[in-house]
Amino acid sequence: MTPISRNMSPNNAADDEHDDIIYPSALPFLAVHLGCLAAIWTGITWQAGAICASLYCLRMFAIGAGYHRYFSHRAYSTSRAFQFILAFLAQSSAQKSVLWWAAKHRHHHLHSDTERDVHSPRHKGFLYSHLGWIFARQHGTTDLVKVADLASYPELMWLHKLEILPAAAIAVLCFVLAGWPGLVVGFLWSTVLLYHATFCINSLAHVHGRKHYVTGDDSRNNWLLALVTMGEGWHNNHHAYQSSVRQGFRWWEIDVTYYVLKGLSFLGIVWNLKAPPEQVLRNEQLLGSRVINRAARQLAGRFDSQRVARTISSALCHTDLTALQPSALREMLDRWHDGTHDVLAGLHLPKIPTREEFLAEAKAIFARTRSLNEIVDHAYEHFLASVRSQLVAAA
């Protein structure tokens, strides 16, 4: 894949409108899956099975420790030589270049589970978030500005341009070592398993599991995914503190990738392993404004402001308000920025949810956090503002 400028031509802009998965890069992906069926003719040997298991573990480590924790989040430091080894092994999984992967992942965290997220099950559905988004034309380019720290290395740019080379080299090696079974079972089977185990973090880990932290998105901890991805399944932990090299925060949260990196640190191959602060481990940290605002919008969405506005409007139509013209109502609502509930109560109109009801709902849907009251305040203000704007528009 060649680097593409962020300045797009009208033709490219038109392509962005097509959010489909009928795209040439989907054909090799489909071919890899169909190629797995060739095992019917090649057979399954113990050598091929061993290669499959070994390649799965080695490349899953490279995806978690390389693509994700190092290239996307810089959770630790290493030498330029080992950085290249990680990049090569990660790209041998045929999941595009480290620059593309890191750029998309950084974008994901910036807009997690909002309309701008590239793979949110909440907005695009499970199948699209699992794999469909990869083949959409609008996601084919790489925003090199987001990965300027990585694009400064010529060897990583070289891998970026020849992104399929590592996978092809490993495939040839498998054939040399174990013949056709080595290629089909050893390489293709392990590659397909890697695809879907990795993709499940984008899809399943935002749908099923437990939330220990308020993160303003749908990220969840899923112990089964953590096992098959060597630690990546502790996804809610990761969204709570993204720069941590360790994603299993508790002793029982198995994180094999972290254990390997810890061992490599004793050998001096990696260093500066970043850890979550004690406040985060105890879930006592104050949340940032972005997380608070996202959580507040999520909480406000649990209450139907449109229905409340329609009910109030209907009641107004059947209330003797000869002394209160529409312009006067608009003025009252505009003047009382934080007093919509009191204003409406004074007019003896239908009851709208109170802050206490918002607080009760927040306690039911969110994990424990010191910022709960701030989330509730923002959500309640957002809800009242929505009701107010709809009433003013109708007045």
C-alpha positions as CSV (number, residue, x, y, z in Angstrom):
1,M,0.0,0.0,0.0
2,T,1.5,3.4,-1.0
3,P,1.1,6.4,1.3
4,I,-1.9,8.5,0.2
5,S,-2.3,12.2,1.1
6,R,-5.1,13.4,3.3
7,N,-6.0,15.9,0.6
8,M,-8.4,13.9,-1.6
9,S,-9.5,14.6,-5.1
10,P,-13.3,14.9,-6.0
11,N,-13.1,11.3,-7.2
12,N,-11.7,10.1,-3.9
13,A,-14.3,12.1,-2.0
14,A,-17.0,10.4,-4.1
15,D,-15.5,7.0,-3.2
16,D,-15.9,7.9,0.5
17,E,-19.7,8.0,0.0
18,H,-19.6,4.2,-0.8
19,D,-19.5,2.4,2.5
20,D,-19.7,-1.0,0.9
21,I,-17.6,-4.2,1.2
22,I,-17.5,-5.0,-2.6
23,Y,-13.9,-4.0,-3.0
24,P,-11.0,-5.8,-4.6
25,S,-9.2,-6.4,-1.3
26,A,-12.1,-8.5,-0.2
27,L,-11.2,-11.1,-2.8
28,P,-7.9,-12.3,-1.3
29,F,-9.5,-12.4,2.1
30,L,-12.2,-14.6,0.7
31,A,-9.6,-16.7,-1.1
32,V,-7.7,-17.3,2.1
33,H,-10.9,-18.7,3.7
34,L,-11.7,-20.9,0.8
35,G,-8.1,-22.1,0.6
36,C,-8.6,-23.7,4.1
37,L,-10.9,-26.2,2.4
38,A,-7.9,-27.5,0.4
39,A,-7.0,-29.6,3.5
40,I,-9.5,-32.1,2.2
41,W,-7.0,-33.0,-0.5
42,T,-3.7,-32.1,1.2
43,G,-4.5,-33.9,4.5
44,I,-3.5,-32.8,8.0
45,T,-0.1,-33.9,9.2
46,W,1.3,-33.4,12.7
47,Q,4.0,-31.1,11.3
48,A,1.3,-28.9,9.7
49,G,-0.7,-28.9,13.0
50,A,2.4,-27.9,15.0
51,I,3.1,-25.1,12.5
52,C,-0.5,-23.9,12.7
53,A,-0.4,-23.7,16.5
54,S,3.1,-22.1,16.6
55,L,2.3,-19.5,14.0
56,Y,-1.0,-18.7,15.7
57,C,0.7,-18.0,19.1
58,L,3.7,-16.2,17.6
59,R,1.7,-13.9,15.4
60,M,-1.0,-13.3,18.0
61,F,1.8,-12.1,20.3
62,A,3.1,-9.9,17.4
63,I,-0.4,-8.4,16.9
64,G,-1.0,-7.7,20.6
65,A,2.5,-6.7,21.6
66,G,3.3,-5.1,18.2
67,Y,0.4,-3.7,16.2
68,H,-1.5,-2.8,19.4
69,R,0.5,-2.1,22.5
70,Y,3.7,-0.9,20.8
71,F,2.8,0.7,17.5
72,S,-0.6,2.0,18.4
73,H,-0.1,3.0,22.0
74,R,3.7,3.1,22.6
75,A,3.1,1.2,25.9
76,Y,6.8,0.3,26.1
77,S,10.2,1.0,24.5
78,T,12.4,-1.3,22.4
79,S,15.3,-1.2,20.0
80,R,14.9,-0.3,16.3
81,A,15.9,-3.9,15.4
82,F,13.2,-5.5,17.6
83,Q,10.7,-2.9,16.4
84,F,11.3,-4.1,12.9
85,I,10.9,-7.8,13.9
86,L,7.6,-7.0,15.6
87,A,6.4,-5.1,12.5
88,F,7.4,-8.0,10.2
89,L,5.8,-10.7,12.4
90,A,2.6,-8.6,12.8
91,Q,2.3,-8.0,9.1
92,S,2.8,-11.7,8.4
93,S,-0.8,-12.0,9.8
94,A,-2.0,-10.3,6.6
95,Q,-3.8,-7.6,8.5
96,K,-2.3,-4.7,6.5
97,S,0.7,-2.6,7.5
98,V,1.6,-1.4,11.0
99,L,1.1,2.2,9.8
100,W,-2.5,1.5,8.6
101,W,-3.3,-0.6,11.7
102,A,-2.0,1.9,14.2
103,A,-3.6,4.9,12.4
104,K,-7.0,3.2,12.4
105,H,-6.7,2.1,16.0
106,R,-5.7,5.5,17.2
107,H,-8.7,6.9,15.3
108,H,-10.9,4.3,17.0
109,H,-9.8,5.4,20.5
110,L,-10.3,9.1,19.6
111,H,-13.9,8.4,18.6
112,S,-14.8,5.1,20.3
113,D,-18.4,4.1,19.7
114,T,-19.4,7.5,18.3
115,E,-20.6,8.0,14.8
116,R,-17.0,8.6,13.7
117,D,-15.7,5.3,15.0
118,V,-14.6,3.1,12.1
119,H,-15.9,-0.1,13.6
120,S,-18.6,0.5,16.2
121,P,-21.2,-2.3,16.6
122,R,-23.5,0.4,18.1
123,H,-23.7,2.4,14.9
124,K,-22.8,0.0,12.1
125,G,-23.9,-3.4,13.3
126,F,-21.9,-6.5,14.4
127,L,-20.9,-7.9,11.0
128,Y,-19.6,-4.5,9.7
129,S,-17.6,-3.9,12.9
130,H,-16.2,-7.4,12.8
131,L,-14.8,-7.3,9.3
132,G,-16.9,-5.3,6.8
133,W,-15.3,-2.0,7.6
134,I,-11.9,-3.2,6.5
135,F,-13.1,-3.5,2.9
136,A,-15.0,-0.2,2.7
137,R,-13.4,2.2,0.2
138,Q,-13.3,5.0,2.7
139,H,-11.0,3.0,5.1
140,G,-8.5,1.9,2.5
141,T,-6.2,4.9,3.0
142,T,-3.7,5.5,5.8
143,D,-3.7,8.8,7.7
144,L,0.1,9.2,8.0
145,V,-0.4,12.3,10.2
146,K,-1.8,10.1,12.9
147,V,1.3,7.9,12.8
148,A,4.0,10.5,12.1
149,D,6.1,9.0,14.9
150,L,6.2,5.7,13.0
151,A,6.4,7.0,9.5
152,S,9.7,8.6,10.2
153,Y,11.3,5.1,10.1
154,P,12.3,4.2,6.5
155,E,12.1,0.5,7.2
156,L,8.5,0.8,8.5
157,M,7.6,2.8,5.4
158,W,9.1,0.1,3.3
159,L,6.9,-2.5,5.0
160,H,4.0,-0.2,4.5
161,K,4.6,-0.1,0.8
162,L,5.1,-3.9,0.6
163,E,2.5,-4.9,3.2
164,I,1.9,-8.4,1.9
165,L,5.6,-9.3,1.7
166,P,5.9,-10.7,5.3
167,A,2.8,-12.9,4.9
168,A,4.1,-14.2,1.6
169,A,7.5,-15.0,3.0
170,I,6.0,-17.0,5.9
171,A,3.7,-18.8,3.5
172,V,6.7,-19.9,1.4
173,L,8.5,-21.0,4.5
174,C,5.6,-23.1,5.6
175,F,5.5,-24.8,2.2
176,V,9.3,-25.5,2.3
177,L,9.0,-27.0,5.8
178,A,5.9,-29.2,5.4
179,G,4.7,-29.1,1.8
180,W,1.1,-28.4,0.9
181,P,-0.2,-29.4,4.4
182,G,2.2,-26.8,5.8
183,L,0.9,-24.1,3.5
184,V,-2.8,-24.9,3.9
185,V,-3.1,-26.0,7.5
186,G,0.0,-24.4,8.9
187,F,-0.3,-21.0,7.2
188,L,-3.9,-20.5,6.0
189,W,-5.7,-22.1,9.0
190,S,-3.6,-20.1,11.5
191,T,-4.2,-16.9,9.4
192,V,-8.0,-17.3,9.4
193,L,-8.0,-18.1,13.1
194,L,-5.9,-14.9,13.7
195,Y,-8.3,-12.9,11.6
196,H,-11.4,-13.7,13.6
197,A,-9.8,-13.7,17.0
198,T,-8.4,-10.2,16.4
199,F,-11.6,-9.0,14.8
200,C,-13.6,-10.1,17.8
201,I,-12.0,-7.4,19.9
202,N,-13.5,-4.8,17.6
203,S,-16.9,-6.5,17.6
204,L,-17.6,-8.9,20.4
205,A,-15.6,-7.1,23.0
206,H,-17.9,-4.1,22.5
207,V,-21.0,-6.2,22.9
208,H,-20.5,-9.0,25.4
209,G,-18.6,-8.9,28.7
210,R,-18.3,-6.9,31.9
211,K,-17.5,-3.3,32.4
212,H,-15.3,-2.5,35.4
213,Y,-14.7,1.1,34.3
214,V,-16.7,3.9,32.9
215,T,-15.0,4.7,29.6
216,G,-17.7,6.5,27.7
217,D,-18.0,3.7,25.2
218,D,-19.1,0.0,25.0
219,S,-15.8,-1.7,25.6
220,R,-16.0,-4.8,27.8
221,N,-13.8,-7.3,29.5
222,N,-14.3,-10.8,28.0
223,W,-12.3,-13.6,29.7
224,L,-12.8,-16.0,26.8
225,L,-11.5,-13.5,24.3
226,A,-8.6,-12.8,26.6
227,L,-7.6,-16.4,26.5
228,V,-7.7,-16.8,22.7
229,T,-6.0,-13.4,22.1
230,M,-3.3,-13.8,24.8
231,G,-4.7,-10.9,26.9
232,E,-6.4,-8.5,24.4
233,G,-9.9,-9.4,25.7
234,W,-9.5,-7.3,28.8
235,H,-10.8,-4.5,26.6
236,N,-12.6,-2.4,29.1
237,N,-9.4,-2.2,31.2
238,H,-7.5,-1.1,28.1
239,H,-10.0,1.7,27.3
240,A,-9.7,2.9,30.9
241,Y,-5.9,3.3,30.6
242,Q,-4.8,2.9,27.0
243,S,-1.0,3.3,27.5
244,S,-0.7,0.4,29.9
245,V,1.4,-2.5,28.6
246,R,-0.5,-4.7,30.9
247,Q,-4.2,-5.2,30.1
248,G,-5.1,-7.8,32.7
249,F,-5.1,-5.4,35.7
250,R,-5.9,-8.1,38.3
251,W,-3.9,-11.2,39.2
252,W,-6.6,-13.5,37.8
253,E,-7.0,-11.6,34.5
254,I,-4.6,-13.7,32.4
255,D,-2.6,-11.6,30.0
256,V,0.0,-13.8,28.3
257,T,1.3,-11.0,26.0
258,Y,2.2,-9.0,29.1
259,Y,3.9,-12.0,30.7
260,V,6.1,-12.4,27.6
261,L,6.9,-8.7,27.4
262,K,7.8,-8.8,31.1
263,G,10.2,-11.7,30.4
264,L,11.7,-9.8,27.5
265,S,12.3,-6.8,29.8
266,F,14.5,-9.0,32.0
267,L,16.6,-9.7,29.0
268,G,16.8,-6.1,28.1
269,I,15.0,-6.5,24.8
270,V,12.1,-4.2,25.9
271,W,12.0,-1.6,28.6
272,N,10.0,1.3,30.1
273,L,6.9,-0.8,30.5
274,K,4.1,1.5,31.4
275,A,1.7,0.5,34.1
276,P,-1.7,1.8,35.2
277,P,-1.6,4.1,38.3
278,E,-2.8,2.8,41.6
279,Q,-5.8,5.1,41.3
280,V,-6.9,3.4,38.1
281,L,-6.3,-0.1,39.6
282,R,-8.6,0.9,42.5
283,N,-11.0,2.5,40.1
284,E,-10.7,5.8,42.0
285,Q,-9.5,8.1,39.2
286,L,-11.4,11.1,38.0
287,L,-12.6,10.8,34.5
288,G,-11.6,13.2,31.7
289,S,-14.0,15.6,30.1
290,R,-14.3,13.5,26.9
291,V,-15.3,10.4,28.8
292,I,-17.7,12.3,31.0
293,N,-19.4,13.9,28.0
294,R,-19.7,10.6,26.1
295,A,-21.1,8.9,29.2
296,A,-23.5,11.8,29.7
297,R,-24.8,11.5,26.2
298,Q,-25.3,7.8,26.7
299,L,-27.2,8.4,29.9
300,A,-29.3,11.2,28.4
301,G,-30.2,8.8,25.5
302,R,-31.9,6.5,28.0
303,F,-34.6,9.2,28.4
304,D,-36.8,10.1,25.5
305,S,-36.7,13.9,25.2
306,Q,-38.8,13.9,22.0
307,R,-41.6,12.0,23.7
308,V,-41.5,14.4,26.7
309,A,-41.5,17.5,24.4
310,R,-44.4,16.1,22.5
311,T,-46.4,15.3,25.7
312,I,-45.7,18.9,27.0
313,S,-46.7,20.4,23.6
314,S,-49.9,18.4,23.6
315,A,-50.7,19.5,27.1
316,L,-50.0,23.1,26.2
317,C,-52.6,22.9,23.4
318,H,-55.2,21.9,25.9
319,T,-54.3,24.4,28.6
320,D,-55.7,27.9,28.9
321,L,-52.6,30.0,28.3
322,T,-54.1,33.2,27.0
323,A,-51.8,35.1,29.2
324,L,-48.8,33.2,28.0
325,Q,-48.3,33.7,24.2
326,P,-45.7,31.5,22.4
327,S,-43.2,34.3,22.3
328,A,-43.5,34.6,26.1
329,L,-43.0,30.8,26.5
330,R,-39.9,31.0,24.3
331,E,-38.6,33.9,26.4
332,M,-39.2,32.0,29.7
333,L,-37.4,28.9,28.4
334,D,-34.5,30.9,27.1
335,R,-34.1,32.9,30.3
336,W,-34.2,29.9,32.7
337,H,-31.2,28.0,31.3
338,D,-31.2,25.5,34.2
339,G,-34.8,25.9,35.3
340,T,-36.9,24.2,32.6
341,H,-38.2,21.6,35.1
342,D,-39.4,24.4,37.5
343,V,-40.9,26.5,34.8
344,L,-42.9,23.6,33.5
345,A,-43.9,22.5,37.0
346,G,-45.2,26.0,37.6
347,L,-47.5,25.7,34.5
348,H,-48.9,22.4,35.9
349,L,-47.8,20.5,32.8
350,P,-46.9,16.8,32.7
351,K,-43.9,15.7,34.8
352,I,-40.5,15.2,33.3
353,P,-37.7,13.0,34.7
354,T,-35.9,14.5,37.7
355,R,-32.2,14.6,38.3
356,E,-32.7,11.9,41.0
357,E,-34.2,9.6,38.3
358,F,-31.1,10.3,36.2
359,L,-28.9,9.4,39.1
360,A,-30.7,6.1,39.8
361,E,-30.4,5.2,36.1
362,A,-26.7,6.1,36.1
363,K,-26.0,3.8,39.1
364,A,-27.8,1.0,37.2
365,I,-25.9,1.2,33.9
366,F,-22.5,2.5,34.9
367,A,-19.6,1.0,36.9
368,R,-18.5,2.7,40.1
369,T,-16.8,6.0,39.4
370,R,-15.9,9.1,41.4
371,S,-17.2,11.2,38.5
372,L,-20.8,9.8,38.6
373,N,-22.4,13.1,39.8
374,E,-20.6,15.0,37.1
375,I,-21.9,12.6,34.4
376,V,-25.4,12.9,35.8
377,D,-25.2,16.7,35.8
378,H,-24.1,16.9,32.2
379,A,-26.7,14.3,31.1
380,Y,-29.5,16.1,32.9
381,E,-28.5,19.5,31.4
382,H,-28.2,17.8,27.9
383,F,-31.7,16.3,28.3
384,L,-33.3,19.6,29.5
385,A,-31.6,21.5,26.7
386,S,-33.0,19.0,24.2
387,V,-36.6,19.4,25.6
388,R,-36.2,23.1,25.8
389,S,-35.0,23.4,22.1
390,Q,-37.9,21.3,20.9
391,L,-40.5,23.3,22.8
392,V,-39.0,26.6,21.6
393,A,-39.0,25.4,18.0
394,A,-42.7,24.4,18.3
395,A,-43.7,27.6,20.1
